[in-house]
Amino acid sequence: MTLPDNITYRYLLEKAWPIVLANAAVPLLGLVDTAVIGNVGSVEDLGAIAFGALIFSFVYWSFGFLRMGTTGFVAQAAGAGDEVEIRAILGRVWLLAVMLGLLLIVLQWPIGQLALLLLDGSASVEATTAEYFYLRIWGAPATLTGFVLMGVLVGLGDSKQLLYVQLFLNGLNIVLDVTFAGYLNLGARGIALGTVIAEWSTVVFASWLIIRGLQRRNVSGEPFWPWSRILDRQAMLRAAAANSDIMIRTLLMIFSFAFFINQSAQFGDVALAATHLLLQLISFSAFFLDGYAFVIESLVGTAKGKRDRIAFDVAVRRSTILALVTAIALALVIVLLGETLIRMLTDIPQVRQAAGSMRYMAAAYVLMSFAAFQLDGIFIGVSSTRQMRHAAFIAIACFLLLWSVLVGPFGFTGLWLAMIFYVVARAGALLLFYPQLRNSIGAQ
């Protein structure tokens, strides 16, 4: 992307709102899937959708480095004005995504069997889940390639194109799910088939958008695919190191949330259900905070490529102020309207009461999380992935220590306090490395 002469608050908001809408389109798809199956499918189909979504969330989230790693490298190449390297990065990571996707297809049987072994469902639900999994896994190369293409769009700061891609994906997916699962009555298999077709169609659409855009930027008339740079050994090693760091950091985050949810279950079914509802409010808030994080990834990466520390500082300061104001507003919404939102999500009195009384914890988490979102975006944008890995280890250690100290005297509240301190520790650990990162941008 091209850095504007003055990175204003208006400019940041214009870049952020398409990302917020794109993020919001994702849960809408899950809601439609549930509604379709809930009205025309069986209980087994509904359970299979829940289990299948859980499996693919864990599998695909592990490969989130394909998006994050790509964003930082593309933004830096754009800042340096190296159009050839942008196309080389696209080709390099695209090949990696396709190979990993094909590997998931080859390993589908052991992955599926392990996932079903870990899940605790009835025989009929697990059988339907297996049908769903072994059909949807054929979309793996498309899904992982989609991560790469999304990373390119974020790195280039093209948030509107990102919105178009997400709307295309989710819109087509909804139409296909209604057609296959609803009209043709294929149940969970119809949902899986619709998702696979939508994923492959979206890869074609997004690839066309990106390649067309990069061709317009190729004013030198050089070959579009610079194979000597795509296959450059040192570049591939740098990408592999960055991706492995991000993958370790992501797996630690998955563990922390899984541990938190599992520990909630130790306080009973009501506490577990209340935690699930409150996490939905937290996830909704993340759509907004992620918008600023995605924008800052592109801006700081471009600033690093241009060695423009002034632009870096302005982008960080102003986007962080917007993120803080947004976090305060979201926290107030949870405090003031949380009980109403919870009543919309469940009609079980005990769960309503438990979640309502703990909404202040969810609000505190959202308020304190903005710094972690922002710093994640900054470190991703400048590809400081080793520091992100180190910070993840520090944060998880703080979380487990605080959990062991607080759960005894404070119970369920202590568990939530430990989780709030965890998100603070994520930001605090990254701040330890921030001065070094900022100095790497270049002289003022």
C-alpha positions as CSV (number, residue, x, y, z in Angstrom):
1,M,0.0,0.0,0.0
2,T,1.0,3.7,-0.3
3,L,1.4,5.5,3.0
4,P,-0.6,8.7,3.0
5,D,1.1,12.0,3.8
6,N,-1.0,12.2,7.0
7,I,-2.4,9.0,8.6
8,T,-5.6,10.5,9.9
9,Y,-8.3,9.0,12.1
10,R,-10.7,9.1,9.2
11,Y,-8.2,7.2,7.0
12,L,-7.8,4.5,9.6
13,L,-11.6,4.2,10.1
14,E,-12.1,3.9,6.3
15,K,-9.6,1.1,6.2
16,A,-11.0,-0.7,9.3
17,W,-14.8,-0.8,8.6
18,P,-14.6,-3.2,5.6
19,I,-12.5,-5.6,7.7
20,V,-15.1,-5.4,10.5
21,L,-17.9,-6.2,8.1
22,A,-15.8,-9.0,6.5
23,N,-15.2,-10.5,10.0
24,A,-18.9,-10.2,10.9
25,A,-19.8,-12.3,7.8
26,V,-18.1,-15.4,9.2
27,P,-20.5,-16.1,12.1
28,L,-23.4,-15.2,9.9
29,L,-22.6,-18.3,7.8
30,G,-22.5,-20.5,10.9
31,L,-25.8,-19.1,12.0
32,V,-27.4,-19.9,8.6
33,D,-25.9,-23.4,8.6
34,T,-27.4,-24.0,12.1
35,A,-30.7,-22.6,11.0
36,V,-30.9,-24.7,7.9
37,I,-30.0,-27.9,9.6
38,G,-32.1,-27.0,12.7
39,N,-35.2,-26.8,10.5
40,V,-34.7,-29.5,7.8
41,G,-32.1,-31.8,9.3
42,S,-31.9,-34.3,12.1
43,V,-30.5,-34.1,15.6
44,E,-27.6,-36.1,14.3
45,D,-27.0,-33.6,11.5
46,L,-27.0,-30.7,13.9
47,G,-24.5,-32.5,16.2
48,A,-22.3,-33.4,13.3
49,I,-22.2,-29.7,12.1
50,A,-21.1,-28.7,15.7
51,F,-18.4,-31.4,15.9
52,G,-17.3,-30.8,12.3
53,A,-17.0,-27.1,12.8
54,L,-14.9,-27.7,15.9
55,I,-12.5,-30.1,14.1
56,F,-11.9,-27.7,11.2
57,S,-11.5,-24.7,13.5
58,F,-8.7,-26.4,15.3
59,V,-7.1,-27.8,12.1
60,Y,-7.3,-24.6,10.1
61,W,-6.5,-22.2,12.9
62,S,-3.1,-24.1,13.2
63,F,-2.3,-22.8,9.7
64,G,-3.2,-19.2,10.5
65,F,0.5,-18.4,9.9
66,L,-0.2,-18.5,6.1
67,R,-2.3,-15.3,6.5
68,M,-0.2,-13.6,9.2
69,G,3.2,-14.3,7.7
70,T,2.2,-13.3,4.2
71,T,0.8,-10.0,5.4
72,G,4.0,-8.8,7.0
73,F,6.3,-9.8,4.1
74,V,3.9,-8.3,1.5
75,A,3.5,-5.0,3.4
76,Q,7.3,-4.6,3.8
77,A,7.9,-5.4,0.1
78,A,5.2,-2.8,-0.8
79,G,6.8,-0.2,1.4
80,A,10.2,-0.8,-0.3
81,G,8.5,-0.5,-3.7
82,D,9.6,-4.0,-4.7
83,E,6.8,-5.2,-6.8
84,V,8.7,-8.3,-8.0
85,E,9.1,-9.5,-4.4
86,I,5.4,-9.1,-3.8
87,R,4.6,-11.5,-6.6
88,A,7.5,-13.8,-5.4
89,I,5.9,-13.9,-1.9
90,L,2.5,-14.7,-3.4
91,G,4.0,-17.6,-5.4
92,R,6.2,-18.8,-2.6
93,V,3.5,-19.0,0.0
94,W,0.8,-20.2,-2.5
95,L,3.0,-23.3,-3.3
96,L,3.3,-23.9,0.5
97,A,-0.5,-23.6,1.0
98,V,-1.3,-26.0,-1.8
99,M,1.3,-28.6,-0.5
100,L,-0.1,-28.4,3.0
101,G,-3.6,-28.7,1.8
102,L,-2.8,-31.8,-0.2
103,L,-1.0,-33.2,2.8
104,L,-4.2,-32.8,4.9
105,I,-6.1,-34.7,2.2
106,V,-3.5,-37.5,2.2
107,L,-3.6,-37.6,6.0
108,Q,-7.4,-37.3,6.2
109,W,-8.0,-40.7,7.6
110,P,-5.7,-40.5,10.7
111,I,-6.7,-36.9,11.3
112,G,-10.4,-37.8,11.2
113,Q,-10.0,-40.9,13.4
114,L,-8.0,-39.0,16.0
115,A,-10.6,-36.2,16.0
116,L,-13.5,-38.6,16.4
117,L,-11.6,-40.4,19.2
118,L,-11.2,-37.2,21.2
119,L,-14.9,-36.2,20.7
120,D,-17.5,-37.7,22.9
121,G,-20.7,-38.1,20.8
122,S,-23.2,-40.8,20.1
123,A,-22.5,-43.4,17.5
124,S,-25.0,-41.8,15.0
125,V,-23.6,-38.3,15.5
126,E,-20.0,-39.5,15.1
127,A,-20.9,-41.4,11.9
128,T,-22.5,-38.3,10.4
129,T,-19.5,-36.2,11.6
130,A,-17.2,-38.6,9.7
131,E,-19.3,-38.1,6.5
132,Y,-19.1,-34.4,6.9
133,F,-15.3,-34.4,7.7
134,Y,-14.3,-36.7,4.8
135,L,-16.2,-34.6,2.3
136,R,-15.2,-31.1,3.5
137,I,-11.5,-32.0,3.8
138,W,-11.4,-31.8,0.0
139,G,-11.6,-28.1,0.4
140,A,-8.3,-27.9,2.4
141,P,-6.0,-26.7,-0.4
142,A,-8.6,-24.0,-1.2
143,T,-9.0,-22.9,2.4
144,L,-5.3,-22.6,3.0
145,T,-4.8,-20.8,-0.3
146,G,-7.5,-18.5,0.8
147,F,-5.4,-17.6,3.9
148,V,-2.6,-16.6,1.6
149,L,-4.7,-14.5,-0.6
150,M,-6.3,-12.8,2.4
151,G,-2.8,-12.1,3.7
152,V,-1.8,-10.4,0.4
153,L,-4.9,-8.2,0.5
154,V,-4.3,-7.2,4.1
155,G,-0.6,-6.6,3.4
156,L,-1.5,-4.3,0.5
157,G,-4.0,-2.5,2.6
158,D,-6.8,-3.4,0.3
159,S,-9.6,-3.9,2.9
160,K,-12.5,-3.3,0.4
161,Q,-11.3,-6.1,-1.8
162,L,-11.0,-8.3,1.3
163,L,-14.7,-7.5,2.1
164,Y,-15.7,-8.4,-1.5
165,V,-14.0,-11.8,-1.2
166,Q,-15.6,-12.5,2.2
167,L,-19.1,-11.5,0.9
168,F,-18.6,-13.7,-2.2
169,L,-17.5,-16.7,0.0
170,N,-20.2,-16.4,2.5
171,G,-22.9,-15.4,0.1
172,L,-22.2,-18.3,-2.2
173,N,-21.9,-20.7,0.8
174,I,-25.2,-19.7,2.2
175,V,-27.0,-20.2,-1.2
176,L,-25.3,-23.6,-1.7
177,D,-26.1,-24.8,1.9
178,V,-29.7,-23.8,1.5
179,T,-29.8,-25.6,-1.8
180,F,-28.0,-28.8,-0.9
181,A,-29.0,-29.2,2.8
182,G,-32.5,-27.6,2.5
183,Y,-33.9,-28.1,-0.9
184,L,-32.1,-31.4,-1.8
185,N,-32.3,-32.6,1.9
186,L,-28.7,-33.8,2.0
187,G,-28.3,-32.8,5.7
188,A,-24.7,-32.4,7.0
189,R,-23.3,-33.8,3.7
190,G,-25.0,-30.9,1.9
191,I,-23.4,-28.4,4.2
192,A,-20.0,-29.9,3.6
193,L,-20.5,-30.0,-0.2
194,G,-21.7,-26.4,-0.3
195,T,-18.7,-25.3,1.8
196,V,-16.2,-27.1,-0.5
197,I,-17.7,-25.7,-3.7
198,A,-17.8,-22.2,-2.2
199,E,-14.1,-22.4,-1.0
200,W,-12.8,-23.4,-4.4
201,S,-15.0,-20.8,-6.2
202,T,-13.7,-18.1,-3.8
203,V,-10.1,-19.0,-4.5
204,V,-10.7,-18.5,-8.2
205,F,-12.5,-15.2,-7.6
206,A,-9.8,-13.9,-5.1
207,S,-7.0,-15.0,-7.3
208,W,-8.5,-13.2,-10.3
209,L,-8.8,-10.0,-8.2
210,I,-5.3,-10.1,-6.8
211,I,-3.5,-11.2,-10.0
212,R,-5.4,-8.5,-12.0
213,G,-4.3,-5.9,-9.4
214,L,-0.7,-7.0,-9.4
215,Q,-0.6,-7.0,-13.2
216,R,-1.6,-3.4,-13.2
217,R,1.3,-2.6,-10.8
218,N,3.8,-4.5,-13.1
219,V,4.7,-1.4,-15.1
220,S,8.1,-2.9,-16.0
221,G,6.6,-5.6,-18.1
222,E,8.6,-8.4,-16.4
223,P,7.2,-11.9,-16.3
224,F,4.5,-12.1,-13.7
225,W,6.0,-15.1,-11.8
226,P,9.6,-14.4,-10.9
227,W,10.5,-18.1,-10.4
228,S,14.2,-17.4,-9.5
229,R,13.0,-15.3,-6.5
230,I,10.0,-17.5,-5.7
231,L,12.4,-20.5,-5.2
232,D,15.1,-18.5,-3.6
233,R,16.5,-20.6,-0.8
234,Q,17.2,-17.9,1.7
235,A,13.8,-16.3,1.2
236,M,12.1,-19.7,1.7
237,L,14.1,-20.3,4.9
238,R,13.1,-16.9,6.3
239,A,9.4,-17.6,5.5
240,A,9.7,-21.1,7.1
241,A,11.2,-19.6,10.3
242,A,8.5,-16.9,10.5
243,N,5.7,-19.4,9.9
244,S,7.0,-21.8,12.5
245,D,7.2,-19.0,15.1
246,I,3.6,-17.9,14.4
247,M,2.4,-21.5,14.4
248,I,3.9,-22.1,17.9
249,R,2.4,-18.9,19.1
250,T,-1.0,-19.9,17.7
251,L,-0.9,-23.3,19.2
252,L,-0.2,-21.8,22.6
253,M,-3.2,-19.5,22.3
254,I,-5.4,-22.5,21.3
255,F,-4.1,-24.3,24.3
256,S,-4.9,-21.3,26.6
257,F,-8.5,-21.0,25.5
258,A,-9.0,-24.8,25.5
259,F,-7.6,-24.9,29.0
260,F,-9.8,-22.0,30.1
261,I,-13.0,-23.7,28.7
262,N,-12.0,-27.1,30.2
263,Q,-11.5,-25.5,33.6
264,S,-14.8,-23.8,33.4
265,A,-16.4,-27.2,33.1
266,Q,-14.9,-28.1,36.5
267,F,-17.4,-25.7,38.1
268,G,-20.4,-27.5,36.5
269,D,-22.5,-27.5,33.4
270,V,-24.0,-24.1,34.2
271,A,-20.6,-22.4,34.5
272,L,-19.5,-24.0,31.3
273,A,-22.6,-22.8,29.4
274,A,-22.2,-19.3,30.9
275,T,-18.6,-19.2,29.8
276,H,-19.6,-20.3,26.3
277,L,-22.2,-17.4,26.1
278,L,-19.7,-14.8,27.4
279,L,-17.1,-16.0,24.9
280,Q,-19.6,-15.3,22.1
281,L,-19.8,-11.6,23.3
282,I,-16.0,-11.5,23.4
283,S,-15.7,-13.0,19.9
284,F,-18.1,-10.4,18.6
285,S,-16.0,-7.6,20.1
286,A,-12.9,-9.1,18.5
287,F,-14.4,-8.4,15.0
288,F,-14.0,-4.7,15.8
289,L,-10.6,-4.8,17.4
290,D,-9.3,-7.1,14.6
291,G,-10.2,-4.4,12.2
292,Y,-7.6,-2.0,13.6
293,A,-5.1,-4.8,14.1
294,F,-5.3,-5.7,10.4
295,V,-4.9,-2.1,9.3
296,I,-1.9,-1.6,11.6
297,E,-0.3,-4.7,10.1
298,S,-0.3,-3.2,6.7
299,L,0.7,0.3,7.8
300,V,3.7,-0.7,10.0
301,G,4.9,-3.2,7.5
302,T,4.9,-0.5,4.8
303,A,6.6,1.9,7.1
304,K,9.3,-0.6,7.8
305,G,9.8,-1.2,4.0
306,K,10.1,2.6,3.6
307,R,12.2,2.9,6.8
308,D,9.8,5.6,7.9
309,R,9.7,5.7,11.7
310,I,7.6,8.8,11.8
311,A,4.8,7.1,9.8
312,F,5.2,4.1,12.0
313,D,4.8,6.1,15.2
314,V,1.8,8.0,13.9
315,A,0.1,4.8,12.7
316,V,0.7,3.1,16.0
317,R,-0.4,6.0,18.1
318,R,-3.6,6.9,16.3
319,S,-4.8,3.4,15.6
320,T,-4.2,2.4,19.2
321,I,-6.3,5.4,20.4
322,L,-9.1,4.3,18.1
323,A,-8.8,0.7,19.4
324,L,-8.9,1.9,23.0
325,V,-12.0,4.0,22.4
326,T,-13.7,1.1,20.6
327,A,-12.8,-1.3,23.5
328,I,-14.3,1.1,26.1
329,A,-17.5,1.3,24.0
330,L,-17.7,-2.5,23.6
331,A,-17.1,-3.1,27.3
332,L,-19.9,-0.6,28.2
333,V,-22.2,-2.4,25.8
334,I,-21.5,-5.7,27.5
335,V,-22.1,-4.2,31.0
336,L,-25.2,-2.2,30.1
337,L,-26.8,-4.6,27.5
338,G,-25.2,-7.9,28.4
339,E,-28.2,-9.3,30.3
340,T,-30.4,-8.5,27.3
341,L,-28.0,-10.1,24.9
342,I,-27.7,-13.2,27.1
343,R,-31.5,-13.6,27.3
344,M,-31.5,-13.6,23.4
345,L,-28.9,-16.4,23.4
346,T,-30.5,-18.7,26.0
347,D,-33.8,-19.3,27.9
348,I,-32.3,-21.4,30.6
349,P,-32.7,-19.4,33.9
350,Q,-29.6,-20.7,35.7
351,V,-27.4,-20.0,32.7
352,R,-28.9,-16.5,32.3
353,Q,-28.2,-15.7,35.9
354,A,-24.6,-17.1,35.9
355,A,-23.7,-15.4,32.6
356,G,-25.3,-12.1,33.7
357,S,-23.5,-12.0,37.0
358,M,-20.2,-12.6,35.2
359,R,-20.7,-10.2,32.3
360,Y,-18.4,-7.7,34.1
361,M,-15.5,-10.2,33.7
362,A,-16.2,-10.4,30.0
363,A,-16.4,-6.6,29.8
364,A,-13.0,-6.3,31.6
365,Y,-11.5,-8.9,29.2
366,V,-12.6,-6.9,26.2
367,L,-11.4,-3.6,27.7
368,M,-8.0,-5.0,28.5
369,S,-7.6,-7.0,25.2
370,F,-7.2,-4.0,22.8
371,A,-3.4,-3.7,23.6
372,A,-2.8,-7.4,22.8
373,F,-4.7,-7.0,19.5
374,Q,-2.7,-3.9,18.5
375,L,0.7,-5.3,19.5
376,D,0.0,-8.6,17.6
377,G,-0.8,-6.5,14.5
378,I,2.4,-4.5,14.9
379,F,4.7,-7.5,15.4
380,I,3.0,-9.4,12.5
381,G,3.4,-6.3,10.2
382,V,7.1,-6.1,10.7
383,S,7.6,-9.9,10.8
384,S,9.0,-9.9,14.4
385,T,7.7,-13.4,14.8
386,R,10.4,-14.8,17.1
387,Q,9.5,-12.2,19.7
388,M,5.8,-13.1,19.3
389,R,6.8,-16.7,20.1
390,H,8.8,-15.7,23.1
391,A,5.9,-13.5,24.3
392,A,3.4,-16.3,23.9
393,F,5.5,-18.6,26.2
394,I,5.8,-15.8,28.8
395,A,2.0,-15.1,28.7
396,I,1.0,-18.7,29.0
397,A,3.3,-19.2,32.0
398,C,1.8,-16.1,33.7
399,F,-1.7,-17.5,33.0
400,L,-1.1,-20.9,34.5
401,L,0.7,-19.4,37.5
402,L,-2.2,-17.0,38.2
403,W,-4.7,-19.8,37.6
404,S,-3.0,-21.9,40.2
405,V,-3.0,-19.0,42.7
406,L,-6.5,-17.5,42.1
407,V,-8.8,-20.5,41.5
408,G,-8.4,-21.8,45.1
409,P,-9.6,-18.7,47.0
410,F,-11.9,-17.2,44.3
411,G,-13.2,-20.3,42.4
412,F,-14.9,-19.5,39.1
413,T,-14.2,-15.8,39.5
414,G,-10.6,-16.6,40.0
415,L,-10.5,-18.5,36.7
416,W,-11.9,-15.5,34.8
417,L,-9.4,-13.2,36.6
418,A,-6.6,-15.4,35.5
419,M,-7.9,-15.2,31.9
420,I,-8.1,-11.4,32.1
421,F,-4.5,-11.2,33.4
422,Y,-3.5,-13.6,30.6
423,V,-4.6,-11.1,27.9
424,V,-2.8,-8.3,29.8
425,A,0.3,-10.5,30.0
426,R,0.2,-11.1,26.2
427,A,0.5,-7.3,25.7
428,G,3.0,-6.8,28.5
429,A,5.3,-9.5,27.1
430,L,5.2,-8.0,23.6
431,L,6.0,-4.6,25.1
432,L,9.2,-5.9,26.4
433,F,10.4,-6.3,22.8
434,Y,8.7,-3.2,21.4
435,P,11.6,-0.7,21.8
436,Q,13.9,-3.0,19.8
437,L,11.2,-3.4,17.2
438,R,10.7,0.3,16.9
439,N,14.4,1.0,16.6
440,S,14.5,-1.5,13.7
441,I,12.2,0.7,11.6
442,G,15.0,3.3,10.7
443,A,16.2,6.7,11.8
444,Q,13.8,9.5,12.2
